[in-house]
Amino acid sequence: MKHFEANFDGLVGPTHNYAGLSFGNVASLNNAAATSSPKDAAKQGLKKAKALADLGLVQGMLAPQERPDLHSLRRMGFSGTDSEILNKAAKEAPALLRACCSASSMWTANAATVSPSADTHDGKVHFTPANLVDKLHRSIEPITTGNILQATFNDSRYFKHHQHLPEHASFGDEGAANHTRLCSEYGHAGVELFVYGQEATNPTAPRPQKFPARQTLEASQAVARLHQLDDEGTVYIQQNPDVIDQGVFHNDVIAVGNQNVLFYHEQAFLNTQAKLTEIKNKFGDSALHFIEVPTAKVAIQDAVKSYLFNTQVITLPSGEMAIIAPTNCQENPAVFAYLNELVTLDTPIKQVLYFDVKQSMQNGGGPACLRLRVAMNQDEVAAVNQHTLMNDALFDRLNLWVDKHYRDRLLVEDLADPQLLIESRTALDELTQIMHLGSVYQFQK
Ligand SMILES: NCCC[C@H](NC(=O)CCC(=O)O)C(=O)O
């Protein structure tokens, strides 16, 4: 039986914009109110996804969400026709309107936490959508995310879908961005690392002082319980509060793993040596590569600016590993020098492939944010909704769809334009036909 680690990239939605919504995410704040290009953003994402499919990896796409989210605006007490609601919200509560217009579901690393069937007690692939309660504009995602995941992984013989965690700060859950799975082979039982920013119910435990810790230990433990993981296959690691306070708002900004490789910055974690020992003990005696990047080579601010660790580390069909990096890594001399040195070291990583995902990077999302990893065996891959899997036909179809429905440029003040809502709904209705998703959106109910 063959095993794969599939990447499911988030399709960037028609309202992609820079609204400065993410306190603690440096890029989001720095680029607030910049002009965005929804069309460029979507095509950059499709290009990266197609490139991985062409490299022989299993690659899928997850549909965007309905934005502006009129259902949430109505829950906030706005009433009248859709146009009247957009108008009122723009006048009376522009911050709420912006929070209901973000295309942030494109960053599917935050869509859910996924545990492969080799790790779970019932031998199914488990999904728990992230409740994303730390940010208003993300907290409105999980229900539709769950609908889209169930329409994509729609065979209950192989896939188990959970409800997102309770919507309270004690259960702050940001999904796979704070979850890394190490294994010798994708199909073998692995060790799942849950990285958290604070222990919410212990007021004396260390926590960041300047920026929020979006993931709690309580949330990570709850997901591990829901996914029926053994203690022997689970490690909880606290993110170093000092790096959160420098803009590391998710672990995937400072560390990334693939199979038997953990690539991380020396300042990433608290109690690093003890945790690496725990990982080694639980991983067993097969080879394990800890690639620690010293501050002397790459400072935290360089890591946060370039997204060196928000890269994808993939295993090519040849068995060699490659890094999928944003072009921003080429533009940072310290990081570029480090990557050129890395591929000469004695690790499985042998090449770096660069992609322009600047539309996403300007909002704090790099290549790794844009994808949700789902390790599956060939039967599970065959059970996935095949119309979501990337190939030449879907690539062409989705590019034509983007060309037809997406604007070349968008300003935050355009979000209240009733025409944009019509364009967005028309596009998504058509998309559910293309990807055979069924009625996953509120406006289709
Ligand atoms: N995994 C990367 C997530 C980036 C995302 N940025 C945003 O939501 C920015 C939205 C804006 O500011 O328009 C976040 O911080 O959750």
The ligand as an SDF file (V2000), in Angstrom:
LIG
                    3D

 16 15  0  0  0  0  0  0  0  0999 V2000
   -1.2460   31.2670    8.7090 N   0  0  0  0  0  0  0  0  0  0  0  0
   -1.1800   32.6590    8.2780 C   0  0  0  0  0  0  0  0  0  0  0  0
   -2.3910   33.4230    8.7030 C   0  0  0  0  0  0  0  0  0  0  0  0
   -2.3000   34.8960    8.3550 C   0  0  0  0  0  0  0  0  0  0  0  0
   -3.5510   35.6150    8.7650 C   0  0  0  0  0  0  0  0  0  0  0  0
   -3.5470   36.9690    8.3010 N   0  0  0  0  0  0  0  0  0  0  0  0
   -4.6620   37.6900    8.3190 C   0  0  0  0  0  0  0  0  0  0  0  0
   -5.6990   37.2410    8.7640 O   0  0  0  0  0  0  0  0  0  0  0  0
   -4.5410   39.1130    7.7930 C   0  0  0  0  0  0  0  0  0  0  0  0
   -5.9040   39.6470    7.3910 C   0  0  0  0  0  0  0  0  0  0  0  0
   -5.8420   41.1280    7.1570 C   0  0  0  0  0  0  0  0  0  0  0  0
   -5.1720   41.8340    7.9290 O   0  0  0  0  0  0  0  0  0  0  0  0
   -6.4910   41.6170    6.1710 O   0  0  0  0  0  0  0  0  0  0  0  0
   -3.7130   35.5790   10.3090 C   0  0  0  0  0  0  0  0  0  0  0  0
   -3.1100   36.4340   10.9750 O   0  0  0  0  0  0  0  0  0  0  0  0
   -4.4650   34.7110   10.7680 O   0  0  0  0  0  0  0  0  0  0  0  0
  1  2  1  0
  2  3  1  0
  3  4  1  0
  4  5  1  0
  5  6  1  0
  5 14  1  0
  6  7  1  0
  7  8  2  0
  7  9  1  0
  9 10  1  0
 10 11  1  0
 11 12  2  0
 11 13  1  0
 14 15  2  0
 14 16  1  0
M  END
$$$$
